[in-house]
């Protein structure tokens, strides 16, 4: 199968050639990650901590299917959101969900907060 031709890094003014349509050169990839992390804010950065990643990995091994629809799970969700006082690391406050069910639950929670 033929490979895609290299493209310029999408960072303005950079002339480095990279593979893949969304790729950046190593210099600008790390700069983009730093900006993304900063934009996420501390609440989102929490999900990158080592303890959470390990608990998430173990939880998905023990609960491989979505608690709502029984499809393969990709997300470990806090039943009571952390922002509402839900326990961060308690297995009793966790559930495995597929992306679709997790996004639906997140939308419903956001609408409930917005509507008061």
Backbone as XML, in Angstrom:
<?xml version="1.0"?>
<chain id="A" units="angstrom">
  <residue number="1" name="UNK">
    <atom name="N" x="0.849" y="-1.166" z="0.000"/>
    <atom name="CA" x="0.000" y="0.000" z="0.000"/>
    <atom name="C" x="0.901" y="1.238" z="0.000"/>
  </residue>
  <residue number="2" name="UNK">
    <atom name="N" x="0.639" y="2.189" z="-0.888"/>
    <atom name="CA" x="1.484" y="3.388" z="-0.944"/>
    <atom name="C" x="1.290" y="4.258" z="0.290"/>
  </residue>
  <residue number="3" name="UNK">
    <atom name="N" x="2.379" y="4.897" z="0.686"/>
    <atom name="CA" x="2.340" y="5.778" z="1.848"/>
    <atom name="C" x="1.942" y="7.181" z="1.412"/>
  </residue>
  <residue number="4" name="UNK">
    <atom name="N" x="1.327" y="7.895" z="2.344"/>
    <atom name="CA" x="0.969" y="9.285" z="2.061"/>
    <atom name="C" x="2.240" y="10.124" z="2.010"/>
  </residue>
  <residue number="5" name="UNK">
    <atom name="N" x="2.260" y="11.114" z="1.134"/>
    <atom name="CA" x="3.443" y="11.984" z="1.105"/>
    <atom name="C" x="3.526" y="12.802" z="2.384"/>
  </residue>
  <residue number="6" name="UNK">
    <atom name="N" x="4.743" y="13.190" z="2.736"/>
    <atom name="CA" x="4.923" y="14.028" z="3.923"/>
    <atom name="C" x="4.333" y="15.398" z="3.663"/>
  </residue>
  <residue number="7" name="UNK">
    <atom name="N" x="3.864" y="16.023" z="4.735"/>
    <atom name="CA" x="3.249" y="17.348" z="4.672"/>
    <atom name="C" x="3.989" y="18.292" z="5.601"/>
  </residue>
  <residue number="8" name="UNK">
    <atom name="N" x="3.855" y="19.588" z="5.377"/>
    <atom name="CA" x="4.458" y="20.533" z="6.307"/>
    <atom name="C" x="3.740" y="20.487" z="7.659"/>
  </residue>
  <residue number="9" name="UNK">
    <atom name="N" x="4.488" y="20.696" z="8.703"/>
    <atom name="CA" x="3.906" y="20.813" z="10.048"/>
    <atom name="C" x="2.872" y="21.933" z="10.005"/>
  </residue>
  <residue number="10" name="UNK">
    <atom name="N" x="1.677" y="21.734" z="10.589"/>
    <atom name="CA" x="0.642" y="22.768" z="10.510"/>
    <atom name="C" x="0.899" y="24.012" z="11.363"/>
  </residue>
  <residue number="11" name="UNK">
    <atom name="N" x="1.970" y="24.004" z="12.165"/>
    <atom name="CA" x="2.282" y="25.192" z="12.959"/>
    <atom name="C" x="2.690" y="26.321" z="12.009"/>
  </residue>
  <residue number="12" name="UNK">
    <atom name="N" x="2.113" y="27.516" z="12.172"/>
    <atom name="CA" x="2.424" y="28.624" z="11.259"/>
    <atom name="C" x="3.922" y="28.898" z="11.167"/>
  </residue>
  <residue number="13" name="UNK">
    <atom name="N" x="4.418" y="28.918" z="9.942"/>
    <atom name="CA" x="5.819" y="29.241" z="9.682"/>
    <atom name="C" x="6.782" y="28.077" z="9.774"/>
  </residue>
  <residue number="14" name="UNK">
    <atom name="N" x="6.339" y="26.920" z="10.226"/>
    <atom name="CA" x="7.220" y="25.760" z="10.349"/>
    <atom name="C" x="7.315" y="25.051" z="9.003"/>
  </residue>
  <residue number="15" name="UNK">
    <atom name="N" x="8.522" y="24.686" z="8.619"/>
    <atom name="CA" x="8.720" y="24.021" z="7.331"/>
    <atom name="C" x="9.090" y="22.556" z="7.470"/>
  </residue>
  <residue number="16" name="UNK">
    <atom name="N" x="9.059" y="22.048" z="8.675"/>
    <atom name="CA" x="9.393" y="20.636" z="8.889"/>
    <atom name="C" x="8.337" y="19.763" z="8.211"/>
  </residue>
  <residue number="17" name="UNK">
    <atom name="N" x="8.786" y="18.664" z="7.613"/>
    <atom name="CA" x="7.864" y="17.727" z="6.973"/>
    <atom name="C" x="7.533" y="16.601" z="7.940"/>
  </residue>
  <residue number="18" name="UNK">
    <atom name="N" x="6.248" y="16.251" z="8.010"/>
    <atom name="CA" x="5.775" y="15.230" z="8.940"/>
    <atom name="C" x="4.887" y="14.238" z="8.195"/>
  </residue>
  <residue number="19" name="UNK">
    <atom name="N" x="4.732" y="13.051" z="8.782"/>
    <atom name="CA" x="3.845" y="12.046" z="8.212"/>
    <atom name="C" x="2.489" y="12.119" z="8.890"/>
  </residue>
  <residue number="20" name="UNK">
    <atom name="N" x="1.432" y="11.883" z="8.147"/>
    <atom name="CA" x="0.089" y="11.902" z="8.710"/>
    <atom name="C" x="-0.536" y="13.272" z="8.599"/>
  </residue>
  <residue number="21" name="UNK">
    <atom name="N" x="-1.860" y="13.292" z="8.405"/>
    <atom name="CA" x="-2.520" y="14.570" z="8.137"/>
    <atom name="C" x="-2.625" y="15.480" z="9.359"/>
  </residue>
  <residue number="22" name="UNK">
    <atom name="N" x="-2.655" y="14.938" z="10.570"/>
    <atom name="CA" x="-2.790" y="15.770" z="11.770"/>
    <atom name="C" x="-1.498" y="15.858" z="12.571"/>
  </residue>
  <residue number="23" name="UNK">
    <atom name="N" x="-0.405" y="15.390" z="12.012"/>
    <atom name="CA" x="0.847" y="15.344" z="12.750"/>
    <atom name="C" x="1.538" y="16.696" z="12.787"/>
  </residue>
  <residue number="24" name="UNK">
    <atom name="N" x="2.350" y="16.873" z="13.813"/>
    <atom name="CA" x="3.195" y="18.052" z="13.965"/>
    <atom name="C" x="4.631" y="17.584" z="14.145"/>
  </residue>
  <residue number="25" name="UNK">
    <atom name="N" x="5.565" y="18.480" z="13.930"/>
    <atom name="CA" x="6.962" y="18.138" z="14.167"/>
    <atom name="C" x="7.153" y="17.985" z="15.684"/>
  </residue>
  <residue number="26" name="UNK">
    <atom name="N" x="8.222" y="17.307" z="16.125"/>
    <atom name="CA" x="8.401" y="17.090" z="17.573"/>
    <atom name="C" x="8.401" y="18.383" z="18.394"/>
  </residue>
  <residue number="27" name="UNK">
    <atom name="N" x="8.989" y="19.439" z="17.859"/>
    <atom name="CA" x="9.047" y="20.704" z="18.594"/>
    <atom name="C" x="7.638" y="21.274" z="18.832"/>
  </residue>
  <residue number="28" name="UNK">
    <atom name="N" x="6.805" y="21.265" z="17.811"/>
    <atom name="CA" x="5.485" y="21.863" z="17.941"/>
    <atom name="C" x="4.454" y="20.905" z="18.527"/>
  </residue>
  <residue number="29" name="UNK">
    <atom name="N" x="4.723" y="19.619" z="18.487"/>
    <atom name="CA" x="3.829" y="18.660" z="19.117"/>
    <atom name="C" x="3.836" y="18.860" z="20.630"/>
  </residue>
  <residue number="30" name="UNK">
    <atom name="N" x="5.029" y="19.024" z="21.214"/>
    <atom name="CA" x="5.088" y="19.233" z="22.664"/>
    <atom name="C" x="4.483" y="20.582" z="23.047"/>
  </residue>
  <residue number="31" name="UNK">
    <atom name="N" x="4.634" y="21.597" z="22.204"/>
    <atom name="CA" x="4.035" y="22.900" z="22.488"/>
    <atom name="C" x="2.511" y="22.803" z="22.431"/>
  </residue>
  <residue number="32" name="UNK">
    <atom name="N" x="1.982" y="22.052" z="21.472"/>
    <atom name="CA" x="0.531" y="21.884" z="21.366"/>
    <atom name="C" x="-0.011" y="21.131" z="22.574"/>
  </residue>
  <residue number="33" name="UNK">
    <atom name="N" x="0.696" y="20.098" z="23.010"/>
    <atom name="CA" x="0.253" y="19.345" z="24.192"/>
    <atom name="C" x="0.210" y="20.240" z="25.425"/>
  </residue>
  <residue number="34" name="UNK">
    <atom name="N" x="1.210" y="21.085" z="25.572"/>
    <atom name="CA" x="1.244" y="21.992" z="26.723"/>
    <atom name="C" x="0.054" y="22.949" z="26.683"/>
  </residue>
  <residue number="35" name="UNK">
    <atom name="N" x="-0.275" y="23.476" z="25.499"/>
    <atom name="CA" x="-1.433" y="24.354" z="25.375"/>
    <atom name="C" x="-2.729" y="23.604" z="25.649"/>
  </residue>
  <residue number="36" name="UNK">
    <atom name="N" x="-2.834" y="22.385" z="25.140"/>
    <atom name="CA" x="-4.030" y="21.575" z="25.378"/>
    <atom name="C" x="-4.206" y="21.303" z="26.864"/>
  </residue>
  <residue number="37" name="UNK">
    <atom name="N" x="-3.118" y="20.961" z="27.554"/>
    <atom name="CA" x="-3.192" y="20.694" z="28.989"/>
    <atom name="C" x="-3.626" y="21.943" z="29.752"/>
  </residue>
  <residue number="38" name="UNK">
    <atom name="N" x="-3.082" y="23.088" z="29.353"/>
    <atom name="CA" x="-3.433" y="24.333" z="30.026"/>
    <atom name="C" x="-4.910" y="24.666" z="29.797"/>
  </residue>
  <residue number="39" name="UNK">
    <atom name="N" x="-5.400" y="24.435" z="28.577"/>
    <atom name="CA" x="-6.791" y="24.732" z="28.249"/>
    <atom name="C" x="-7.759" y="23.801" z="28.982"/>
  </residue>
  <residue number="40" name="UNK">
    <atom name="N" x="-7.317" y="22.601" z="29.293"/>
    <atom name="CA" x="-8.188" y="21.647" z="29.979"/>
    <atom name="C" x="-8.559" y="22.098" z="31.379"/>
  </residue>
  <residue number="41" name="UNK">
    <atom name="N" x="-7.648" y="22.751" z="32.043"/>
    <atom name="CA" x="-7.903" y="23.189" z="33.404"/>
    <atom name="C" x="-7.631" y="22.070" z="34.398"/>
  </residue>
  <residue number="42" name="UNK">
    <atom name="N" x="-7.534" y="22.418" z="35.664"/>
    <atom name="CA" x="-7.171" y="21.439" z="36.682"/>
    <atom name="C" x="-8.177" y="20.303" z="36.838"/>
  </residue>
  <residue number="43" name="UNK">
    <atom name="N" x="-9.458" y="20.568" z="36.618"/>
    <atom name="CA" x="-10.457" y="19.504" z="36.772"/>
    <atom name="C" x="-10.226" y="18.394" z="35.755"/>
  </residue>
  <residue number="44" name="UNK">
    <atom name="N" x="-9.882" y="18.756" z="34.535"/>
    <atom name="CA" x="-9.630" y="17.758" z="33.496"/>
    <atom name="C" x="-8.249" y="17.125" z="33.642"/>
  </residue>
  <residue number="45" name="UNK">
    <atom name="N" x="-7.281" y="17.904" z="34.092"/>
    <atom name="CA" x="-5.927" y="17.372" z="34.252"/>
    <atom name="C" x="-5.892" y="16.260" z="35.285"/>
  </residue>
  <residue number="46" name="UNK">
    <atom name="N" x="-6.826" y="16.275" z="36.224"/>
    <atom name="CA" x="-6.868" y="15.251" z="37.257"/>
    <atom name="C" x="-6.907" y="13.856" z="36.648"/>
  </residue>
  <residue number="47" name="UNK">
    <atom name="N" x="-7.598" y="13.693" z="35.522"/>
    <atom name="CA" x="-7.738" y="12.381" z="34.898"/>
    <atom name="C" x="-6.427" y="11.849" z="34.324"/>
  </residue>
  <residue number="48" name="UNK">
    <atom name="N" x="-5.390" y="12.649" z="34.320"/>
    <atom name="CA" x="-4.083" y="12.195" z="33.849"/>
    <atom name="C" x="-3.196" y="11.689" z="34.986"/>
  </residue>
  <residue number="49" name="UNK">
    <atom name="N" x="-3.659" y="11.794" z="36.234"/>
    <atom name="CA" x="-2.782" y="11.389" z="37.326"/>
    <atom name="C" x="-2.606" y="9.872" z="37.354"/>
  </residue>
  <residue number="50" name="UNK">
    <atom name="N" x="-1.470" y="9.443" z="37.831"/>
    <atom name="CA" x="-1.076" y="8.032" z="37.800"/>
    <atom name="C" x="-2.057" y="7.141" z="38.555"/>
  </residue>
  <residue number="51" name="UNK">
    <atom name="N" x="-2.497" y="7.589" z="39.721"/>
    <atom name="CA" x="-3.407" y="6.758" z="40.522"/>
    <atom name="C" x="-4.718" y="6.509" z="39.777"/>
  </residue>
  <residue number="52" name="UNK">
    <atom name="N" x="-5.294" y="7.569" z="39.175"/>
    <atom name="CA" x="-6.536" y="7.405" z="38.432"/>
    <atom name="C" x="-6.351" y="6.483" z="37.229"/>
  </residue>
  <residue number="53" name="UNK">
    <atom name="N" x="-5.274" y="6.655" z="36.482"/>
    <atom name="CA" x="-5.040" y="5.810" z="35.298"/>
    <atom name="C" x="-4.963" y="4.343" z="35.691"/>
  </residue>
  <residue number="54" name="UNK">
    <atom name="N" x="-4.325" y="4.038" z="36.807"/>
    <atom name="CA" x="-4.207" y="2.649" z="37.259"/>
    <atom name="C" x="-5.568" y="2.102" z="37.718"/>
  </residue>
  <residue number="55" name="UNK">
    <atom name="N" x="-6.318" y="2.892" z="38.471"/>
    <atom name="CA" x="-7.650" y="2.450" z="38.895"/>
    <atom name="C" x="-8.540" y="2.242" z="37.673"/>
  </residue>
  <residue number="56" name="UNK">
    <atom name="N" x="-8.494" y="3.147" z="36.730"/>
    <atom name="CA" x="-9.290" y="3.030" z="35.505"/>
    <atom name="C" x="-8.950" y="1.748" z="34.755"/>
  </residue>
  <residue number="57" name="UNK">
    <atom name="N" x="-7.666" y="1.484" z="34.614"/>
    <atom name="CA" x="-7.218" y="0.276" z="33.897"/>
    <atom name="C" x="-7.757" y="-0.979" z="34.581"/>
  </residue>
  <residue number="58" name="UNK">
    <atom name="N" x="-7.594" y="-1.059" z="35.892"/>
    <atom name="CA" x="-8.063" y="-2.233" z="36.635"/>
    <atom name="C" x="-9.581" y="-2.354" z="36.597"/>
  </residue>
  <residue number="59" name="UNK">
    <atom name="N" x="-10.274" y="-1.235" z="36.693"/>
    <atom name="CA" x="-11.736" y="-1.270" z="36.681"/>
    <atom name="C" x="-12.255" y="-1.802" z="35.349"/>
  </residue>
  <residue number="60" name="UNK">
    <atom name="N" x="-11.653" y="-1.347" z="34.232"/>
    <atom name="CA" x="-12.097" y="-1.818" z="32.922"/>
    <atom name="C" x="-11.781" y="-3.300" z="32.706"/>
  </residue>
  <residue number="61" name="UNK">
    <atom name="N" x="-10.707" y="-3.794" z="33.320"/>
    <atom name="CA" x="-10.420" y="-5.226" z="33.228"/>
    <atom name="C" x="-11.520" y="-6.008" z="33.944"/>
  </residue>
  <residue number="62" name="UNK">
    <atom name="N" x="-11.926" y="-5.543" z="35.097"/>
    <atom name="CA" x="-12.956" y="-6.228" z="35.875"/>
    <atom name="C" x="-14.377" y="-5.986" z="35.394"/>
  </residue>
  <residue number="63" name="UNK">
    <atom name="N" x="-14.585" y="-4.900" z="34.630"/>
    <atom name="CA" x="-15.916" y="-4.524" z="34.141"/>
    <atom name="C" x="-15.799" y="-4.162" z="32.654"/>
  </residue>
  <residue number="64" name="UNK">
    <atom name="N" x="-15.652" y="-5.164" z="31.787"/>
    <atom name="CA" x="-15.377" y="-4.868" z="30.379"/>
    <atom name="C" x="-16.592" y="-4.413" z="29.557"/>
  </residue>
  <residue number="65" name="UNK">
    <atom name="N" x="-17.797" y="-4.465" z="30.140"/>
    <atom name="CA" x="-18.982" y="-4.113" z="29.369"/>
    <atom name="C" x="-19.713" y="-2.927" z="29.988"/>
  </residue>
  <residue number="66" name="UNK">
    <atom name="N" x="-20.365" y="-2.149" z="29.125"/>
    <atom name="CA" x="-21.110" y="-0.963" z="29.533"/>
    <atom name="C" x="-22.230" y="-1.354" z="30.498"/>
  </residue>
  <residue number="67" name="UNK">
    <atom name="N" x="-22.321" y="-0.610" z="31.581"/>
    <atom name="CA" x="-23.342" y="-0.873" z="32.595"/>
    <atom name="C" x="-24.744" y="-0.556" z="32.088"/>
  </residue>
  <residue number="68" name="UNK">
    <atom name="N" x="-24.867" y="0.234" z="31.024"/>
    <atom name="CA" x="-26.180" y="0.628" z="30.498"/>
    <atom name="C" x="-26.643" y="-0.246" z="29.341"/>
  </residue>
  <residue number="69" name="UNK">
    <atom name="N" x="-25.752" y="-0.505" z="28.363"/>
    <atom name="CA" x="-26.190" y="-1.181" z="27.133"/>
    <atom name="C" x="-25.468" y="-2.499" z="26.865"/>
  </residue>
  <residue number="70" name="UNK">
    <atom name="N" x="-24.498" y="-2.843" z="27.704"/>
    <atom name="CA" x="-23.764" y="-4.104" z="27.610"/>
    <atom name="C" x="-22.822" y="-4.208" z="26.403"/>
  </residue>
  <residue number="71" name="UNK">
    <atom name="N" x="-22.539" y="-3.081" z="25.749"/>
    <atom name="CA" x="-21.511" y="-3.074" z="24.698"/>
    <atom name="C" x="-20.150" y="-2.960" z="25.378"/>
  </residue>
  <residue number="72" name="UNK">
    <atom name="N" x="-19.053" y="-3.159" z="24.642"/>
    <atom name="CA" x="-17.731" y="-3.003" z="25.257"/>
    <atom name="C" x="-17.559" y="-1.602" z="25.848"/>
  </residue>
  <residue number="73" name="UNK">
    <atom name="N" x="-17.034" y="-1.553" z="27.058"/>
    <atom name="CA" x="-16.848" y="-0.277" z="27.765"/>
    <atom name="C" x="-15.499" y="0.331" z="27.423"/>
  </residue>
  <residue number="74" name="UNK">
    <atom name="N" x="-15.474" y="1.653" z="27.314"/>
    <atom name="CA" x="-14.225" y="2.382" z="27.073"/>
    <atom name="C" x="-13.972" y="3.446" z="28.138"/>
  </residue>
  <residue number="75" name="UNK">
    <atom name="N" x="-14.987" y="3.768" z="28.939"/>
    <atom name="CA" x="-14.896" y="4.878" z="29.879"/>
    <atom name="C" x="-15.237" y="4.392" z="31.280"/>
  </residue>
  <residue number="76" name="UNK">
    <atom name="N" x="-14.494" y="4.879" z="32.268"/>
    <atom name="CA" x="-14.873" y="4.657" z="33.662"/>
    <atom name="C" x="-15.461" y="5.969" z="34.148"/>
  </residue>
  <residue number="77" name="UNK">
    <atom name="N" x="-16.731" y="5.913" z="34.513"/>
    <atom name="CA" x="-17.509" y="7.092" z="34.865"/>
    <atom name="C" x="-17.741" y="7.152" z="36.365"/>
  </residue>
  <residue number="78" name="UNK">
    <atom name="N" x="-17.722" y="8.363" z="36.909"/>
    <atom name="CA" x="-18.104" y="8.571" z="38.307"/>
    <atom name="C" x="-19.624" y="8.669" z="38.349"/>
  </residue>
  <residue number="79" name="UNK">
    <atom name="N" x="-20.281" y="7.769" z="39.057"/>
    <atom name="CA" x="-21.741" y="7.765" z="39.150"/>
    <atom name="C" x="-22.211" y="9.098" z="39.719"/>
  </residue>
  <residue number="80" name="UNK">
    <atom name="N" x="-21.684" y="9.481" z="40.862"/>
    <atom name="CA" x="-21.883" y="10.832" z="41.390"/>
    <atom name="C" x="-20.654" y="11.624" z="40.981"/>
  </residue>
  <residue number="81" name="UNK">
    <atom name="N" x="-20.814" y="12.645" z="40.133"/>
    <atom name="CA" x="-19.660" y="13.379" z="39.616"/>
    <atom name="C" x="-18.761" y="13.928" z="40.726"/>
  </residue>
  <residue number="82" name="UNK">
    <atom name="N" x="-17.483" y="13.994" z="40.442"/>
    <atom name="CA" x="-16.521" y="14.548" z="41.392"/>
    <atom name="C" x="-16.901" y="15.971" z="41.769"/>
  </residue>
  <residue number="83" name="UNK">
    <atom name="N" x="-17.423" y="16.727" z="40.808"/>
    <atom name="CA" x="-17.797" y="18.120" z="41.056"/>
    <atom name="C" x="-18.967" y="18.248" z="42.029"/>
  </residue>
  <residue number="84" name="UNK">
    <atom name="N" x="-19.700" y="17.147" z="42.216"/>
    <atom name="CA" x="-20.829" y="17.153" z="43.144"/>
    <atom name="C" x="-20.515" y="16.370" z="44.411"/>
  </residue>
  <residue number="85" name="UNK">
    <atom name="N" x="-19.247" y="16.149" z="44.679"/>
    <atom name="CA" x="-18.829" y="15.492" z="45.909"/>
    <atom name="C" x="-18.676" y="13.987" z="45.811"/>
  </residue>
  <residue number="86" name="UNK">
    <atom name="N" x="-18.753" y="13.440" z="44.601"/>
    <atom name="CA" x="-18.580" y="12.005" z="44.426"/>
    <atom name="C" x="-17.157" y="11.583" z="44.767"/>
  </residue>
  <residue number="87" name="UNK">
    <atom name="N" x="-17.030" y="10.423" z="45.381"/>
    <atom name="CA" x="-15.711" y="9.905" z="45.752"/>
    <atom name="C" x="-14.887" y="9.626" z="44.499"/>
  </residue>
  <residue number="88" name="UNK">
    <atom name="N" x="-13.664" y="10.118" z="44.484"/>
    <atom name="CA" x="-12.824" y="10.032" z="43.295"/>
    <atom name="C" x="-12.340" y="8.617" z="42.997"/>
  </residue>
  <residue number="89" name="UNK">
    <atom name="N" x="-11.956" y="7.877" z="44.031"/>
    <atom name="CA" x="-11.304" y="6.579" z="43.820"/>
    <atom name="C" x="-12.121" y="5.397" z="44.338"/>
  </residue>
  <residue number="90" name="UNK">
    <atom name="N" x="-13.326" y="5.623" z="44.861"/>
    <atom name="CA" x="-14.144" y="4.540" z="45.396"/>
    <atom name="C" x="-14.803" y="3.747" z="44.272"/>
  </residue>
  <residue number="91" name="UNK">
    <atom name="N" x="-14.578" y="2.447" z="44.260"/>
    <atom name="CA" x="-15.146" y="1.602" z="43.217"/>
    <atom name="C" x="-16.667" y="1.632" z="43.238"/>
  </residue>
  <residue number="92" name="UNK">
    <atom name="N" x="-17.269" y="1.867" z="44.403"/>
    <atom name="CA" x="-18.727" y="1.931" z="44.492"/>
    <atom name="C" x="-19.295" y="3.143" z="43.761"/>
  </residue>
  <residue number="93" name="UNK">
    <atom name="N" x="-18.454" y="4.136" z="43.483"/>
    <atom name="CA" x="-18.890" y="5.327" z="42.754"/>
    <atom name="C" x="-18.480" y="5.275" z="41.286"/>
  </residue>
  <residue number="94" name="UNK">
    <atom name="N" x="-18.019" y="4.141" z="40.805"/>
    <atom name="CA" x="-17.564" y="4.014" z="39.422"/>
    <atom name="C" x="-18.466" y="3.071" z="38.652"/>
  </residue>
  <residue number="95" name="UNK">
    <atom name="N" x="-18.564" y="3.333" z="37.349"/>
    <atom name="CA" x="-19.250" y="2.417" z="36.453"/>
    <atom name="C" x="-18.556" y="2.462" z="35.102"/>
  </residue>
  <residue number="96" name="UNK">
    <atom name="N" x="-18.542" y="1.331" z="34.430"/>
    <atom name="CA" x="-17.959" y="1.236" z="33.094"/>
    <atom name="C" x="-19.047" y="1.571" z="32.084"/>
  </residue>
  <residue number="97" name="UNK">
    <atom name="N" x="-18.730" y="2.456" z="31.149"/>
    <atom name="CA" x="-19.683" y="2.850" z="30.120"/>
    <atom name="C" x="-19.017" y="2.854" z="28.752"/>
  </residue>
  <residue number="98" name="UNK">
    <atom name="N" x="-19.826" y="2.682" z="27.704"/>
    <atom name="CA" x="-19.325" y="2.894" z="26.352"/>
    <atom name="C" x="-19.342" y="4.412" z="26.109"/>
  </residue>
  <residue number="99" name="UNK">
    <atom name="N" x="-18.684" y="4.866" z="25.043"/>
    <atom name="CA" x="-18.644" y="6.295" z="24.764"/>
    <atom name="C" x="-20.040" y="6.884" z="24.600"/>
  </residue>
  <residue number="100" name="UNK">
    <atom name="N" x="-20.907" y="6.173" z="23.897"/>
    <atom name="CA" x="-22.244" y="6.678" z="23.631"/>
    <atom name="C" x="-23.032" y="6.906" z="24.922"/>
  </residue>
  <residue number="101" name="UNK">
    <atom name="N" x="-23.048" y="5.921" z="25.795"/>
    <atom name="CA" x="-23.782" y="6.060" z="27.062"/>
    <atom name="C" x="-23.148" y="7.116" z="27.957"/>
  </residue>
  <residue number="102" name="UNK">
    <atom name="N" x="-21.816" y="7.199" z="27.961"/>
    <atom name="CA" x="-21.137" y="8.208" z="28.777"/>
    <atom name="C" x="-21.471" y="9.614" z="28.281"/>
  </residue>
  <residue number="103" name="UNK">
    <atom name="N" x="-21.450" y="9.802" z="26.964"/>
    <atom name="CA" x="-21.770" y="11.123" z="26.420"/>
    <atom name="C" x="-23.210" y="11.506" z="26.718"/>
  </residue>
  <residue number="104" name="UNK">
    <atom name="N" x="-24.135" y="10.549" z="26.641"/>
    <atom name="CA" x="-25.544" y="10.806" z="26.958"/>
    <atom name="C" x="-25.680" y="11.219" z="28.424"/>
  </residue>
  <residue number="105" name="UNK">
    <atom name="N" x="-25.025" y="10.493" z="29.322"/>
    <atom name="CA" x="-25.089" y="10.805" z="30.756"/>
    <atom name="C" x="-24.491" y="12.194" z="31.032"/>
  </residue>
  <residue number="106" name="UNK">
    <atom name="N" x="-23.372" y="12.492" z="30.410"/>
    <atom name="CA" x="-22.716" y="13.784" z="30.595"/>
    <atom name="C" x="-23.618" y="14.919" z="30.123"/>
  </residue>
  <residue number="107" name="UNK">
    <atom name="N" x="-24.276" y="14.751" z="28.958"/>
    <atom name="CA" x="-25.203" y="15.767" z="28.450"/>
    <atom name="C" x="-26.363" y="15.984" z="29.413"/>
  </residue>
  <residue number="108" name="UNK">
    <atom name="N" x="-26.914" y="14.892" z="29.915"/>
    <atom name="CA" x="-28.041" y="15.001" z="30.855"/>
    <atom name="C" x="-27.627" y="15.736" z="32.127"/>
  </residue>
  <residue number="109" name="UNK">
    <atom name="N" x="-26.425" y="15.438" z="32.644"/>
    <atom name="CA" x="-25.938" y="16.116" z="33.845"/>
    <atom name="C" x="-25.713" y="17.603" z="33.577"/>
  </residue>
  <residue number="110" name="UNK">
    <atom name="N" x="-25.150" y="17.927" z="32.415"/>
    <atom name="CA" x="-24.908" y="19.333" z="32.066"/>
    <atom name="C" x="-26.223" y="20.089" z="31.925"/>
  </residue>
  <residue number="111" name="UNK">
    <atom name="N" x="-27.202" y="19.454" z="31.289"/>
    <atom name="CA" x="-28.525" y="20.101" z="31.142"/>
    <atom name="C" x="-29.178" y="20.320" z="32.494"/>
  </residue>
  <residue number="112" name="UNK">
    <atom name="N" x="-29.065" y="19.351" z="33.388"/>
    <atom name="CA" x="-29.653" y="19.472" z="34.723"/>
    <atom name="C" x="-28.998" y="20.627" z="35.495"/>
  </residue>
  <residue number="113" name="UNK">
    <atom name="N" x="-27.661" y="20.754" z="35.380"/>
    <atom name="CA" x="-26.958" y="21.852" z="36.061"/>
    <atom name="C" x="-27.388" y="23.196" z="35.480"/>
  </residue>
  <residue number="114" name="UNK">
    <atom name="N" x="-27.507" y="23.244" z="34.150"/>
    <atom name="CA" x="-27.874" y="24.491" z="33.482"/>
    <atom name="C" x="-29.303" y="24.913" z="33.825"/>
  </residue>
  <residue number="115" name="UNK">
    <atom name="N" x="-30.200" y="23.936" z="33.859"/>
    <atom name="CA" x="-31.608" y="24.246" z="34.118"/>
    <atom name="C" x="-31.891" y="24.496" z="35.597"/>
  </residue>
  <residue number="116" name="UNK">
    <atom name="N" x="-30.907" y="24.129" z="36.433"/>
    <atom name="CA" x="-31.020" y="24.419" z="37.862"/>
    <atom name="C" x="-31.838" y="23.436" z="38.557"/>
  </residue>
</chain>
